[in-house]
Amino acid sequence: MSSHPFRRTATITAALAIAAGLATAPAQAETTSQRQQDFKAAAKEFGVPENILLGVSYLESRWDFNAGTPSTSAGYGPMHLTDLREAGVATSHHDEGTEDPRGDEARPALHPQAGPPAPPPTLQTIDEAAKLLNTDAGTLRTNPTQNIRGGAALLAKYHTSDWYDAVERYSGSTGEAAETFADEVFATIKTGVTRTTDDGQQITLAATPDVTTPQHETNPANVECPKTVACESVPAPYQQLPDNDYGNHDLANRPESQKIDHIVIHDTEGYWDNVLDLAQDPTYVSWHYTIRSNDGLIAQHVPTKDVAWHAGNWFVNAKSIGIEHEGFAAKGTWYTEAMYRSSAKLVGYLARKYGIPLDRAHIIGHDNVPGTIPSTIKGMHWDPGPYWDWSHYFDLLGAPLGGFGLPGSSLVTIDPDFATNQPAFTGCDSPGTPCAPRGSEAVVLHSEPSETSPLLKDAGLHTDGSPSTMDVSDVGSRVATGQQYAVADVRGDWTAVWYLGQKGWFHNPKNARVAKPAIGWVVTPKPGLATVPVFGRAYPEPEAYPANVPVQAITPLPYTLSAGQKYSSAGTVGSEYYYAVTFDAADHVVVKGKLKYVQIQFGHRIAFVKADDVRLVPAF
């Protein structure tokens, strides 16, 4: 229940008037959409204001059915009725990766083991809804109409003195997190929204401009979060351990010591309570923030000035912020709108604070982080997976993807329609079995302009020379929404881009483009160079290291960037290495060299080439 009656009353004046019959709800747009009619009928049946029912559903699922699959927090259908019993404890047969989260060869590799995830008991609202409707849980999972009725019945049951409290309770949370969820619902009601769902249903929530949505109360002083989200401090320990060891992060002084260039999006592969326990374990690894699925609550663990152990690549760790999202890359195949919104607000805040560009070269997934050396490529993680909606995420960031180039540009931005782009991935539930058909941000590449041709080869991931596969964890032959690539060839409705030293083909028909023209810069080898090496990190030249810091090897990855090939550039970066191997931060040293690199989009993951090896060429 809300602890701020004044805020609550101010927020829901219009909705209360509607519910009490003192005002008329804004008329929803006329539509033949069955789901729109389902919301209207359920609202009338259970006495719930239609705009509140639509607003709650939007904050849970954006009104999508998601092919009847569970969310990352075991929610089903447009109303996100949770059924952990059916969804199961979200473990996967996949090994998400065997990487050392630090990714620093100057220290022993870390391979911490987390126990099996223990879900919270609150993930079982479907039973209460089924009881209210005198039906069974299976019907509520598989029938969108009945799912909406179930959500409406729960809201009606939760309603006491006002609808704000009912919305808070529906979130499954308490305190500031519940208030933030309710504030987002009423903010959506205020502005209105219209969209087509993943199964083709056109739905409109008409705007209610007179709904007041005050700012969320100030978060605790010891967290770095925007005021419009619920944020708490759950500190990760900086603690000395036996055998001259310590954990679970490194103290630093960023951005004065090193510029923060990237924000890395992860998923937790575990549930909230377990993940927070791990974040507080000095023998485990670390990340800066965790975001909860059902309500978007944010917990900060590591100050952003410090370096967390999260990305499996020490160069990236030293220059990034890591954000974990409660969820599972394959098993739970969709993420709640509440979590997307909180995450986007946090990332926007951090990007403004540190001057990080809002593009896919700097806001990256863990699956876009490169291996450090050839032997680490296979073990790199692949979260948040192909079902994270990058296009919607960047819309929330206020930085929409694509649409900035001229037809025929030599550079493209990958931007398929998320709902209709449904690659036939396998292995979500068991090896080799098809994943449920559903929208994806990923576009699969072929070795020839044909759906039947083999996928591309990834020499680092598939060292036996075999082609990549359609397994959901195999990123060896797929491009991701928002990434930019240089066009290598066009044949009819097929477009090829340069990818890991090969031409990667994808179907790109005029009436359903999955890539849009872009403007930017590309790199190509300088004249006279047949090939140039590609690296997973931008380390300094040996001469830059002081006597007390071991020289770190500049080791190329097992790929070829040949003359005539071009790759999208994210700009020049300096060479740096953060030497931090002791508990005493006074011994830590930032080594900066004269060597310059260029960050490129080389495959699914970013990479680096030496600036002296390449030419930067405009692409438009």
N, C-alpha and C positions, 0 to 999 in steps of 0.2 A: 504494500500500500504506500501511496505517496506520503512523504513527510513534509510536504510543502503545499498546504491547502491553497494558499494564495496563487502560487504558480499554477496549480492544477486548475483552479477556477478560471483564471485568466485564459488558460490554454483552451478550455473546452466550452466556453460560453455558447458558441454557435451550435456545437454538437448537442449540448444539453437542451437547448431550446428546440432543436429538431426532435430529439428523443421524447421530450415532454409534450410535443404537439403544439408548441408555441410558435413554431416557424416551419417553413416548408423546406425540405432538403433540396438542394440544387438538382435540377433534372439531369439524369444521365443521358448521354447522346443516344439517339435512336439507333438501334443496331439489331441485326439478325443473329448476332453471336449467341450461341447456346449458353456459353459460360456467363456472359453478361446477364442473361435471363436467370441463370441459376443463382447468381449473387442477389439479384432483385427479389426472387422468390424466397430465398433463405432468409434474407433480411426481414421480409414481411412476416414470414412464418414464426420467427423467434423474437420479433420485436427489437431487432438490432438496427440502428441507423445504417443505411446502405453504404454511405460514404465511409463509415468506420469499418465495416466488414471488408470493403474493397481496400481500404488503407492498410489494415492489418495484413491481409493476404499479400498485398504488394511488397510490404517490408519483409515478408517471409520468402516468397517465391517469385515475385513479379508476375503472379497469376499463372505461372507455368505448371504443367503437369509433369514434366521431366520424365516422360515415358514410364511413369509409375515407379521410378527408382528412388531410393532414399537419398536425402541430403547427407552431408558430412556429419550431421548430428541426428541422424535416423528419422528425419521428418519426411512425410509423404504428402504429395498433392498440393494444390494451390494454398491450402490452409496450414501446411506443414504440421500435420498431426503426427506426433512422434510415436514410433513403434520399434523400440530397440529389440524386442523379442523376435520380430521378423527380420529386421535389418542385420541382427547379429552383432557381436562384438567385432568392430571394424578392423580386423586384421587381414593381411593379404599374404598370398603365397609368394608375392614378389619380395625380393631383397631390394629395398629402395636404393641401396648403394652401400658400398663398403668403404667409402672415402674416410680419410682422416679429416675431421671437421676443421682442424687448424690448418692443415695443408702446408706446414712449415717444416722443411727438411732439416732445419737446425735443431729440431726437437724430436723426441721419439713420437711415433705415430699414435694417435688416440683412436681407440675403437670401443667406445663405451657401449654397454648393452642396456637398453631400457626394458623393463618388464612388460608383460602383456597389458594393453590398455584396459582400464576399469571404467566403464561408462557411468555417469551419474544416474541415480534412480529417477530423476525427473523426465527422462526421455521415454515416457510411456503415456502420453496424453490421449492416445487413440482409444484406450480402454474406456476412459470416462466419456468420451464422445460417443462411442458405440452404445454404451449403456443409456445415454440420454436419448438416442435415436432408436433404441431397441433393435439394433442390427449387429453385425459382426465386424471385427477389425479388417478382415479381408476386403469387405465391400468399401470401407472408407479408404483403403489404400489404393484400390484399383478403379473406383468410380468417382470422377471429378465432381459430379453433381452431389453425391452423397458426402464427399469430403468437405465441400463447402457448407453443406447443412450441418456437418459435425462441428466445424469451426464456429459457425453461428450459434449453435447450441451451447458451446463452451463459453463464448462471449456473453451470452444471455445469463448463464449460470454465474459467471464471475461479476456481473453487474450488480452493484449495490446502490451507492449514492450517486455515482456518476460514471461515465464511460471511460474517462481517463484511467481510473483505477482498474477497470476491466481489461483495458489494453495492457496496462502494466503487468497484470497477473498473467495474461496470455503469453507474455514474453518468456515466462518461466523463471524470471529473475526477481530480484528485490533491490531496493535502494536506488542509487544513482544509475545503475545499468538499466533497470526497469523504466526509470523516468526518461532516460535517453531514447530507449526504444519507443516509448509512447510519444515523445516529442517528435521523432522522425515520422511516425505514423500521421500525426496531426499536421506536420509540415507538408507531407505529401497531399493530405486532404486540402490544405490551403492552396497549393499550387495546381493541383490536378495533374493527371497524366493520362496519356492514351498510348497503347502499344498493341502489337500483334504478338500473341503468345507463341511458344515453341511448337504448338500444335495448330496454329493458324486461327486462333480465336481473337477477334478484334474487341478490345475492352477499353472503356473510358471511365475514369474517375473524374467527374466534373470538379472544377476548382471551387473552393469555398473561401473567397478572399477574406471574409471577416473572422476567420479562425485566427486567434492570436497564438503565436508560437515563440515564447520568450527564449532568450539564450539559456543554455544549460549552465548550472552553477559552476563556479571556478573549481578546477581540479586541485588536488593537493599540490603544495608548492614544490614537492620533491619529484614531480613527474614532468616530462617534456611532451606535452600533448596539447592539441587545440582545445579551446573551452567548449566546443560543441560536441564533444564526445565524453563518455564516461571512462575515466582512466584511473588506475590505482597503481601503487608501487608494490611490487613483489621482488625485492632485490636479489640479484644473483650474488653469491659470496665471492669475495676475493680473499682467499685463505691459503695459508701455507700448509702443505701436506708432508707426510713422511717421505724419506728418501730424496730430500731436496727438491720435491715437486710442489706444485701449487695449482690452484684452479679458481674459478672456471672461465676466466677471461684475462685480458691484459689491460692494465692502466695505461692511459695515453693522454694527450692534450690536443685532440683534434678540434677544430680544423687548423689551429696554429701549427701543429707539428706535421700534419698531413691533411690534404684536402679530401673531403668526402665526396666521391664521384658517383657512387651507385647506391640504390636501395634494392635489396634482394628480397623477393617474395617467396616464402616457403609455405608448406603445410606441415602440420605437427606430426602426422601419423600416430596420433594419440588423442585422448580426451583431455579436456581442460584441467581437471584436478591432477591427473597424472603428470601432465606437461609442466604445470607450475611446481610440482614436487621436484621434477628433474631440473628445472631452472635454478632451484635453490640447493642443488647438490654440488658441493665443491669438486667432486670427482667426475662430474659430467661435463658437458659442453654448454655453450651459452648462445644467446641471441638477445637482441635489444628489446623486442616487444612480442607479446602474444595477443591474439584477438579471438574472442569467443564467438562461436557460431550462432547461438540462438538469439543473442541480443547485441553483439558488437562490442561488448566490454573489452577494454584494452588494459593489459598489465605491462608495465615497463620493468625490465629486469636489469639492464646494463645502461648506464649513462651514455648518450651518443658520443661523448668525447672519448670514450674508451673503446677498445677493440674486442668484439665478441668472437667466439670460435664457432662459426656457423656455416660457412660457404664451401669448405673443402679446398680453398685456394688462399694462401696467406696474403698474396698481393691484393686480392679482392677483399678479404676480411679487413685488412688494414685501412681500406679506403671505402668501406661500405657500412650500411646499417641493415641489420637483418630483422625481418618481421615474419613471425610464424602465425599461420591461420589455422584454427582448429579444423582439422579435416584430414582426408585420406585421398591420395592422388588417384586411385583407381576404385577402391571399394565403395566409398561414398562419392557419388559422381557429380554432385552439384553443391554450390555454396550459397548461403542465404544472402538476401539483399541487405539485411541488417549488418552482416559482416563486411560485405563489399563497401557499404557506405562509410562505416567507421574506418576501414582501412584507407579508403580514398581520402578522407579528411586528414588522417594522420600523415599519409604520404605527401599530400599537398602541403601540409604544414612543414614537414621536414625538408621538402624540396625548396620551399621558399627560404627557410632558415639557412640552408647550406648552399643555395645556388645550384641545385641539381636540375638539369633539364628534364622536362616531363616528356620523355620519349622512351622507346623500347630499347635504346642503346644504353640507357642509364637506369631505368626502372625495369629490372630484369627478374626472371624467375631463377630459382636455384638450378633449374634445368638448362639455363643459359650460361652458367658459370663454367669456364673451361677447366679441363684437367691441367695440372701443373706441369707434368712430364708424361711421356708415353705410358708409363706403368700405372698412372692414376686415372686414366681416362675411363676405363671400364667401371670403376667404382663410384664415379660421380653420380650424385643424386639427380632425380628427374622430376621432383615436385615443383610447382603445384599440379603438374600434369596437364593433359590436353583438354580438360573440361573447365579450366579456369577461363572466365570470359574477359579477355583482355580488352576487347572493344568496348564493352559496357563499363569496365573499370576506368578506362581513359575518358569516357564520356563523363563519369562522375568526377574525375580529376579536372574537368574543364579543358581537356586537351584532346579533342577527337582525333582519331587516327585516319590517315589517308585523305585523298582528294585535293592534294596541293600541287600536282604536276600537270603537264600537258600531255595529251594523247601521243603515244609514240615515244615517251621518255625512255631513256636507257636505264632508269632506276624505278623500282616499284616497291610499294608498301603492301605487305600481305594483309588483307582485310576481308575475309569471307563473311557471309551472313552466318552468324553463330548458330541460329536455330536450324537452318537447312543444310549446313555443312556437317555431314555425319560420316566421317571415315569409319571403315569397318574394322575397328581395332579388336584385338583379341586379348584374352588373359586377365580381364578385370576380376573375375571370380575364381577361375582355375585355368591352368596352362592350356593354351590353344583354343579355348572356347570363346565364341563371339561375345563381345561386350554388348550391352543393351544399346540399340540405336538411339543416339541423342546428339544434340548440338555440340560442336567442338570448335576451338580456336585454331586447330592444327590443319595444315594442308600437306598432303603426302606427295613426295617427289618420286618420279620414275626415271629410269635410265634412257627411255625412249618416249616419244609422244604417243603413248598407248597405255591404257589401263591394265593391259595384260603383261606389260614389260616388267622386268625385275626392278626392285627398288635400288637406290644408290648404295655404294659400298662406303663404309666408314672404317678406315684402316686402324683407327685407334680403338673403336668399340668392337669390331669384328675382325680380330687379328688373323683369322684363318682365311680372309679374303672373300668370305661369303657375303651376299647382299644383306641389307638391313631387312627387318621384318615388320609386320603389322602389330606386334606385341605392344601393348599400351605403354610399356616402359622403354621401348626402343626409339631413341630420338635421332638415329643415324640417318634418316632420310625424310625428315619433315621440317617444314618452316612454320613459324608461329606468328600469330596475328600481331601486327605492328612492326615486325622486323622488316628491314629494307634490304633488297638484293639487287645486284646489277643484272640486267637482262642480257642473256647470252645468245638467244635465238627465239624466233617465233615461227610456228608452222600452223596455219589455220587457227583453230581454237586452242592451240597449245602454246604455252610460253615456257621457255627454259631460263633458269637463272644459274649463275656460277655458285657452286656449293661444294665445299671440301675438295676443290680442284676438279670438279666434274660439272657437266651440264645436268641440272635437275629439272625435269619436265613436270608441269602440272596443267590440268585442264582449266582454261580460263576463257570460256565463251563470252561473247559480247553481251548476251542477255543475262549473264549471271557471273560477273567478274568476281574473282577471289583475290585479285591484286589490282591496285590502283596506281596510276602514274605518280611519281614522286620527284622532288627536287632535292639535290644534295651533292655530296662529293663521294667519289670512289677512288680506290687505290689500284694501281697496276704496277708491275715491276718496271724499274728504270731500264732504259735502252741498254742492251748489252747483257742483261741478266736473264738467263734462261729460266731460272727458278729463284724464289726467295724463301727463307725459312719462316715458319709460323710458330708463335710462342703462346703459352698459356698464362704468362705473367710478364710484367715489364720490369725486370730487375736491372740494376746498374752494371756498368762495366767493372771489371775486377779492380781497376786503379782507384775506384771511388771509395773502397772500403778502408776504414782505419785499421790499424794493426790489431786491435782487440776484437774485431768482428770478422768471423769466417766469411770468406768470399762464397757467394751463392752462385751455383752453376746457371748459365744461360743455355737451357736445353731446348732444342726445337721439338715440336710435336711431329708425329709421323705422317704429315700431309704435305702436299705439293701445291704451291701457288706459282703457276707458270706464266711465262710471257703471254700476253694477249688476254689473260683473265682479269676480271675486275671485281672488287668487293666494296660494299658500302662502308664508308668511313664515319666514325663517331668523333674524329678529331685527334690531335696529337696529345700524348700524355708523357710526362716525365718519368724517368726511371727511379724507382724507390724500393727500399727494403727496410722493414721495421724489425730490428733485432731486439727481441724481447723473450729471453729464455730463463729469466730469474724472477723470483718473487719481489725483489727490491727494484722498484721502477726507476731508481736512480741509475741503474745499469743499462737501461733501455736506450737504444740509439736508432735514429732514423738516418739511413744512408741514402743520399740523393746523388745521382750520377749526372754526367753530361749527355749520356745516351738518350735519344728520344725514340719513342714508339708511336705507332698509330693503332688505335683500337678499330677493329673491323668486325663485320658480321660475316664470319667465315663459313659456318655451318649452322646447326641449331644453336650452338654456343658461340659466344664472342671469342675473339682471339686478338693477338697483337703481332705486328710486324715492325721491324726497325724502320724508322723514318728515312734513313739513308738508303734503304733498299727500294723505295717505291716513289712513284709520282702521284700527287693528288690532282684529280681531274674533275671538273664540274660535270654533273649529270643532270639533265633536264629534258 
